Amino acid sequence: MAYFTYVYPRRQTFIQKINSVRKHHHVTPINRRLLQIICGFFAGLFIAYVILKHRRSFNSTCRRTSSIGQFKENVNGFGDSNSEDIAENDVEDITHVKKDSEQRKSINRSLLFVGVMTAQKYLETRAAAVYDTWGKEIPGKIAFFSSGVSVKPINAPHLPLVPLKGVDDSYPPQKKSFLMLQYMWEHFGNKYEWFLRADDDVYIRADKIETFLRSINSSKPHFIGQAGRGNQEEFGLLSLEYDENFCMGGPGIILSRETLKKIAPHVKNCLQNLYTTHEDVELGRCVQRFARIPCTWSYEMQSIFYHNFSGSFAFTGNLKTKEVHRAITLHPIKQHKHMYRVHHYMQGLKIHDLQQRKISLYRDLRLMEELRRLHPEFSINKDVLPADNYYSNLFREANLFGMQPDLNKYHPRNEDDVFTWDLISRSIYSNMNLNPRRKIEAYLREGLDDVIREVMDNINLFSRERGRVIEFQQILYGYYRLNPLYGPDYILDVLLTFKKYRGKKMTVPVRRHAYLQQQFTGLEVREIFESTEVNAKNLTEEIITNSRKTYSTEIQLKNVYFDIAKSSSDNEVVKNEISRKLINMVLPLSGKLEAFSRFMKTYEEVCLKQNENVLLFIILFLKNNSDMVYDKTLKIINNLRSRYLVKRSIKIISLEEKFARAKALDYGMKQVNANDLLFFIDVDMVWTTDTLQRIRLNTVLGKMVYFPIVFSEFDPTIVYRSHISPNHFLINEENGYWRIFGFGIMSTYKADINKIGGFDTSITGWGKEDVDLFEKFVLSKNLSILRSADPSLIHIFHIVDCDSSLDLNRLNMCHNTRTETYGSVYQLANLIYSIKTNIFQFARSKIHQADLINR
């Protein structure tokens, strides 16, 4: 059998040998059958050799032709390469990468080129959103690859678009993907170290991807992404060997220059040998075949290249999760508006990092200043610093904000200056709050989540090198206090889980104490008048002065506010234009002579005497009101008209109907033009000129509506033992409360309220019309809502009358409002203790009676 080893160089030699065997040897039937099997084996071996030799010759031909861009044939739908059709100048215009022959020869290449696959129907939405957000921050260049007939959208004329000739927007985009990679290599192969293939629904953190790529040797072949082998239904059906995988396309795929160099010449071959309809699977197969490397086999890639399996609901909820914070790429973001939302959140994280960096620099400056005092011979020459107020106060700021973390760095001067600790468990317990045991507020819970996440990130920073990871489980208990000068302090008892995955594996619960401090970085003001930003001065110097006294800070803020408005003549002009803007005030009225008289006195003092540009519409309901009430109402109005000659500034609209606030506001809205400013108010309100200015500043046509949070007074008979408050504008916990859930007082433009459908005039009786309107604004796509406490907008106390004919929901709302306005918890408790009757025994008897009835 040894002589059969040389039979396959030529077919003639093989046949001659067979004939020689038949001629010189006796062949039995068994030998003949064995000989046929052997002949068939070597014949198949010969055919395989011929095919392999032909394929190698074909591949070498493809390699030579693709290197000079001479794909002219169209095989199996593979169109012509557009590398010759797009001139070099066009490439410069599309990608803003200048032609530089010297740069092609240089080894100093730029870091990253990103190719985004998109389609014509997504250019003005997803593609534009990508280019407006992370696309402009990547450490390199970006281009968008679409069908050959694609054109730039009107809303993004500068979008770097590359129409691929012979490619359509059909799915799956296999042809588009491979031609994009070929285009990237032919035009930018010598200019970049890394190449990223991305979809138009992925968000990429530019800062993190730069740090990640600079830690890897780009001169070696790399194929980086989240490795996959198909889902459960596809497993075993993708023609993958046991040791083969692919990089999932959605979260993004990164190729080093060496990898792209090896696969780009074989793009045509890869397209001619497709086994599935999955573009990323075929790309992985092509890389495996010609670059001889798989996708990164690493569990860590699932968190770095993060894919959310929630579909269209991905990244629409809370973004403060460890998955979002750890990821370099986030996929999928199906709605382009959510791309802006994610980007804004990431920008906030960058601001947070810069603030932390600022604190570190303050601490370095403080340390330098301490060393200077110890060694005067090494003192800093202040003359080298620019002559600017910021630099002159730099060391003073560092002395305040550059203190090292320490729970004892604040030293109270007396007992009143001591900041007490609150106990945190399932609830929060405090002796400084009227409600000593209450639910943990949302802001504190969010702050705790941020602190815990940052602490755990720092603990696990080197977990990979140490072969262990520590996971957070829960806060068992803790203490919290807020120092308005330095920031919040935490003492937390936390339950952790220690997991060792290298060497002897183990999982152990661990309990630890954490002493944490969040440092404030100073106060800055950024003021905007009608989309025009005013150059606001840094307030650090003012805040440092008397910083231990809260009222001093408020005075400084107030003074700086007026300084900002006067900072330049241009800003003064803008401010004056806003202050002259007409406010159309709409007041529903039915009876309430005493309250109306007080309202008109406020209108006289604030608007008429101050010559404010305000027009008052009084919607007067006549039904259920006597003629005497109507006459006295007109008398109050005519008295003001005669004294100030302002007949046109106060208009009355009489309705022979039963009172309905929604209908009244709708009537008032119909009296003005589309672009007029409206302010809906109640007769029980008092206000100042500051309120009018806030209305003008905080209400922007087509952009923002203003729902101020008013301060509501408690019953003065409980607070002051009097029928009227001596000072309506005295704001504290004993005098009243902020009506957070009240939406009746608001300002908007008529055009904006028409966009959302206006008022529901079918609503009658107490409440609900304001909540209905607020919910419509919440659902609007183009309008934002501003909610802010207004200390100059006061709701005067009055007994709330709840109509028993109201539906159960509104009746409960009415009763709750009536209950809240009686007094503070502290005042009501003192009232109960002052009653000589055993009210507790009475309450227990009522509860016992109710239990018997329920049984």
Secondary structure as GFF3:
##gff-version 3
##sequence-region A 1 855
A	DSSP	three_ten_helix	2	6	.	.	.	ID=ss1
A	DSSP	alpha_helix	11	24	.	.	.	ID=ss2
A	DSSP	alpha_helix	29	67	.	.	.	ID=ss3
A	DSSP	alpha_helix	88	95	.	.	.	ID=ss4
A	DSSP	alpha_helix	101	105	.	.	.	ID=ss5
A	DSSP	beta_strand	110	117	.	.	.	ID=ss6
A	DSSP	three_ten_helix	120	122	.	.	.	ID=ss7
A	DSSP	pi_helix	123	127	.	.	.	ID=ss8
A	DSSP	alpha_helix	128	132	.	.	.	ID=ss9
A	DSSP	three_ten_helix	134	136	.	.	.	ID=ss10
A	DSSP	beta_strand	140	147	.	.	.	ID=ss11
A	DSSP	beta_strand	161	164	.	.	.	ID=ss12
A	DSSP	alpha_helix	174	188	.	.	.	ID=ss13
A	DSSP	beta_strand	192	199	.	.	.	ID=ss14
A	DSSP	beta_strand	203	204	.	.	.	ID=ss15
A	DSSP	alpha_helix	206	214	.	.	.	ID=ss16
A	DSSP	beta_strand	223	224	.	.	.	ID=ss17
A	DSSP	beta_strand	227	228	.	.	.	ID=ss18
A	DSSP	beta_strand	246	247	.	.	.	ID=ss19
A	DSSP	beta_strand	253	256	.	.	.	ID=ss20
A	DSSP	alpha_helix	257	263	.	.	.	ID=ss21
A	DSSP	three_ten_helix	264	266	.	.	.	ID=ss22
A	DSSP	alpha_helix	267	272	.	.	.	ID=ss23
A	DSSP	alpha_helix	279	290	.	.	.	ID=ss24
A	DSSP	alpha_helix	301	304	.	.	.	ID=ss25
A	DSSP	beta_strand	305	307	.	.	.	ID=ss26
A	DSSP	three_ten_helix	311	313	.	.	.	ID=ss27
A	DSSP	alpha_helix	322	326	.	.	.	ID=ss28
A	DSSP	beta_strand	329	331	.	.	.	ID=ss29
A	DSSP	alpha_helix	336	374	.	.	.	ID=ss30
A	DSSP	three_ten_helix	376	378	.	.	.	ID=ss31
A	DSSP	three_ten_helix	382	384	.	.	.	ID=ss32
A	DSSP	alpha_helix	389	392	.	.	.	ID=ss33
A	DSSP	alpha_helix	394	401	.	.	.	ID=ss34
A	DSSP	three_ten_helix	415	417	.	.	.	ID=ss35
A	DSSP	beta_strand	422	424	.	.	.	ID=ss36
A	DSSP	beta_strand	428	429	.	.	.	ID=ss37
A	DSSP	beta_strand	437	438	.	.	.	ID=ss38
A	DSSP	alpha_helix	442	459	.	.	.	ID=ss39
A	DSSP	alpha_helix	463	466	.	.	.	ID=ss40
A	DSSP	beta_strand	468	483	.	.	.	ID=ss41
A	DSSP	beta_strand	487	500	.	.	.	ID=ss42
A	DSSP	beta_strand	506	517	.	.	.	ID=ss43
A	DSSP	beta_strand	527	529	.	.	.	ID=ss44
A	DSSP	beta_strand	532	534	.	.	.	ID=ss45
A	DSSP	alpha_helix	540	544	.	.	.	ID=ss46
A	DSSP	alpha_helix	550	565	.	.	.	ID=ss47
A	DSSP	alpha_helix	569	579	.	.	.	ID=ss48
A	DSSP	beta_strand	583	589	.	.	.	ID=ss49
A	DSSP	alpha_helix	593	603	.	.	.	ID=ss50
A	DSSP	pi_helix	604	608	.	.	.	ID=ss51
A	DSSP	beta_strand	614	621	.	.	.	ID=ss52
A	DSSP	alpha_helix	627	644	.	.	.	ID=ss53
A	DSSP	three_ten_helix	647	649	.	.	.	ID=ss54
A	DSSP	beta_strand	650	655	.	.	.	ID=ss55
A	DSSP	alpha_helix	661	669	.	.	.	ID=ss56
A	DSSP	beta_strand	677	680	.	.	.	ID=ss57
A	DSSP	beta_strand	685	687	.	.	.	ID=ss58
A	DSSP	alpha_helix	689	698	.	.	.	ID=ss59
A	DSSP	beta_strand	704	713	.	.	.	ID=ss60
A	DSSP	alpha_helix	716	719	.	.	.	ID=ss61
A	DSSP	beta_strand	736	738	.	.	.	ID=ss62
A	DSSP	beta_strand	746	749	.	.	.	ID=ss63
A	DSSP	alpha_helix	750	755	.	.	.	ID=ss64
A	DSSP	alpha_helix	769	779	.	.	.	ID=ss65
A	DSSP	beta_strand	784	795	.	.	.	ID=ss66
A	DSSP	alpha_helix	808	820	.	.	.	ID=ss67
A	DSSP	alpha_helix	825	834	.	.	.	ID=ss68
A	DSSP	alpha_helix	839	854	.	.	.	ID=ss69
###
